[in-house]
Amino acid sequence: MLSHIRDLSSRSLTYFCITSTSFLSLSEQSIFLKEYSSLNKEFNNNLTYLLYGGNKEENDRKILFIYPKDIAQEEIDTYIENEISLLLIKAKNKKYSDQLSHRDFLGSLMNLGIKRETIGDILIDKTSKNSGTIYVLSSIKIEIINNLTTIKHTPIDIKEINLNESPYKLNFEYIEIYVSSLRLDNIIKEAFNLSREDSKELIIKECVFVNGETKTNPSYILKKDERVSIKGKGKFIFLDESSINKKGRYHTKIKKYS
């Protein structure tokens, strides 16, 4: 992946153009971010690297856009709009629809032979559970529109909508917590109202992922903007370590998916 990013960077600089990857997972984004400084140095700080998935609020899966720093903003905006499409999917008959999950949407796409890297975030209507939106590479939208007719056993309608018109948004709850340290087990304990033993057990049993990577060390120190997901529990973004109170405890914040 890093070799591919270097090739795209070289092409962008040589031909003064915008290049981009497919959708990157959280773990792939983490790998890129670890190499960000060295990439900047390698290309003499002449390039901009932008991770964006189509949603102005938040995305888990994002495309890496690479372009020269002097390129016009209008050209960048047009390129991005042409690269990502947003598909609205609804049950034809809501009354007789199955309750559809993220797994159902993704599985139906995989059954068409659609590659995972061409698909971004999938947002489900949590109220009706029979409709949702999918961010995809524009190059595959026609294939999906023409061939995806059912999800699970539910006949569906599909149409493309503007990236800024998604009816479904990610919902977050901002939580302030006090912890003795920024250890992973401490934050998970407070985020999900668990005992210290239960939070440790989840980590040791490989149920906890930070930026898409499995973490098995309860004493791992969380860093700003790292995303934590726990099997069967949920996920949150660690925002910062605001302050330390007189008792030596950290007053910190998380952004929990609700």
Secondary structure, DSSP 8 states (H G I E B T S, - for coil): -HHHHHHHHHHHHHHT--EEEEEE-HHHHHHHHHHHHHHHHHTTT-EEEEEE-S-SS--SSEEEEEEETTS-HHHHHHHHHHHEEEEEEEES-GGG-----HHHHHHHHHHTT--GGGEEEEEE-TTTSSEEEEEEEGGGHHHHHHH--EETTEEEEEEEE-GGG-S----EEEEEEEESS-BHHHHHHHHTT--HHHHHHHHHTT-EEETTEE---TT-B--TT-EEEETTTEEEEEEEEEEE-TTS-EEEEEEEE-
